[in-house]
Amino acid sequence: MDSRRLVTTRRSVVGGIATAAASLAFPRPSIAQSSARVVVIGGGFGGAACARALRKTDAKLQVTLVEPNRTFTACPFSNEVIAGLRDIEAQQFNYEKIAAAGITVVAQAAARIDSQARTVGLADGTSLGYDRLVLAPGIDLNFDALPGYDETVAEKMPHAWKAGEQTLLLRRQLEAMEDGGVVVLAVPAAPYRCPPAPYERASLIAHYLKARKPRSKILILDAKDAFSQQRLFENAWKEFYPGMIERISLSQGGRVVSVEPATNTLVTDFGNYDAQVVNVIPPQKAGRIADVAGAVDKTGWCPIDPATFASKLVPNVHVIGDACIGGGIPKSASAANTEAKACAAIIAAQLTGTTPAGTKLEGTCYNTVAPGYAFSLSGTYQPRDDIFAEVEGTGFTSPVNATREVRKREADQAQAWYKTITVETFG
Ligand SMILES: Cc1cc2nc3c(=O)[nH]c(=O)nc-3n(C[C@H](O)[C@H](O)[C@H](O)COP(=O)(O)OP(=O)(O)OC[C@H]3O[C@@H](n4cnc5c(N)ncnc54)[C@H](O)[C@@H]3O)c2cc1C
């Protein structure tokens, strides 16, 4: 089978299946001597980077990437799209270069996993065999954890926590809002995708409103007391958007317990809040296919051995990205990317019977508060007990009293980071 192509038709997928089925019918040579089959589910920051890194590490590996969408829409910088600072096209990537790198890209959703037979069932009823499976399905929104909120209600009260149409919907709602309106953001308790992103979003919405609808206000209803880079955000809000952003923390009654879409109302333990624009960021969990695979525990996320990313619940399965329980390393594209590369190196080493190098992850997260003004958080992480823990002395947070030049430099670095990570992931 020519793996250098983008598999887009049922026919060509079936061709791939025939090959996979034939290889199962004969005694398999030892994996060390053959081209082992690695299937990666999810073509986002974790999965696509892992597929590429696997091929790069060992060109003999048969790597298949399973992803239903032909266009991936990235979340990092999507808050700028919401604020009208950037077009959605700057967020979008396809899989052509990944296919050109020798990876078989299957444009299907994975629907079933049989860990005994080591097969992935696809949405069209066909299946793929694997020696190793990497799960990188990202998050699903946990609608069960927020009464009143579901996919239909999200058409009225967008989450915009998976980038794409939801991002544009929130932008349109802000554009349609009258000056003097209130925008409410409901922020969940940790863990969730990209801990500082709700506060970056509030900042950039404030930037938009300050220029276009200056009598408007933003209210953050938060299910936490403290948040990542809080002082940096709050100082910047005072400087750029005085009086525009109010935050009600958990202990002040900020946790949203249900949603009433008919009146655009958010209900907390201490009172109800109506607004013209309501951005509900609901609690989250690992992407559903991880649950179907049996890789999810009662937390809603996937426990792994951090030294190998191996699922603690399903053999021959590795989990990376937002779906896994990472511990100290925040759920981010940066984390998914570093996990992807480390996981690829481990799988390649294990399949050839060599000893993988110790896992060391590095991540950096940038937050933009206004155009040309950003700050960052970075660290190095290593396995400790069951999670990744920050290596002492490696954590860096931008100083609270940095000059405008430093903030501008960090904003430029954020742009460069996005370019690097997306080229590394999608080519
Ligand atoms: C507003 C916002 C801003 C952010 N900003 C930043 C930032 O500045 N820096 C940063 O590092 N991170 C940022 N993030 C976080 C970042 O987007 C995620 O952490 C990252 O995308 C996680 O990568 P992933 O591979 O785990 O999941 P994803 O990138 O979401 O990829 C998952 C993929 O799996 C696919 N999939 C799901 N189910 C199946 C299935 N059954 N079969 C096949 N495929 C499937 C999906 O279609 C998707 O393409 C931000 C997030 C948000 C919401």
The ligand as a Gaussian input file, in Angstrom:
#p B3LYP/6-31G(d) Opt

LIG

0 1
 C       -9.297000      29.789000      23.650000
 C       -8.119000      28.893000      23.746000
 C       -6.837000      29.416000      23.636000
 C       -5.730000      28.571000      23.747000
 N       -4.481000      29.111000      23.671000
 C       -3.396000      28.319000      23.801000
 C       -2.098000      28.883000      23.748000
 O       -1.914000      30.095000      23.577000
 N       -1.037000      28.040000      23.908000
 C       -1.190000      26.710000      24.107000
 O       -0.181000      26.006000      24.228000
 N       -2.434000      26.146000      24.156000
 C       -3.529000      26.912000      24.012000
 N       -4.789000      26.347000      24.052000
 C       -4.945000      24.910000      24.350000
 C       -4.774000      24.002000      23.125000
 O       -5.626000      24.362000      22.092000
 C       -5.043000      22.545000      23.519000
 O       -4.451000      22.257000      24.746000
 C       -4.495000      21.612000      22.434000
 O       -5.250000      21.785000      21.246000
 C       -4.516000      20.160000      22.894000
 O       -4.076000      19.303000      21.875000
 P       -4.754000      17.855000      21.683000
 O       -4.025000      17.214000      20.562000
 O       -4.836000      17.177000      22.973000
 O       -6.241000      18.192000      21.258000
 P       -6.730000      18.923000      19.920000
 O       -5.698000      19.844000      19.402000
 O       -8.086000      19.458000      20.217000
 O       -6.874000      17.743000      18.873000
 C       -7.772000      16.684000      19.071000
 C       -8.161000      16.140000      17.713000
 O       -8.751000      14.859000      17.890000
 C       -9.789000      14.726000      16.960000
 N      -10.700000      13.669000      17.429000
 C      -11.516000      13.681000      18.507000
 N      -12.208000      12.528000      18.570000
 C      -11.805000      11.773000      17.525000
 C      -12.188000      10.488000      17.045000
 N      -13.137000       9.765000      17.651000
 N      -11.581000      10.012000      15.932000
 C      -10.625000      10.741000      15.292000
 N      -10.248000      11.974000      15.701000
 C      -10.844000      12.478000      16.793000
 C      -10.421000      16.103000      16.902000
 O      -11.182000      16.291000      15.711000
 C       -9.187000      16.991000      16.980000
 O       -8.718000      17.332000      15.703000
 C       -5.912000      27.175000      23.943000
 C       -7.203000      26.646000      24.041000
 C       -8.285000      27.507000      23.947000
 C       -9.673000      26.921000      24.059000

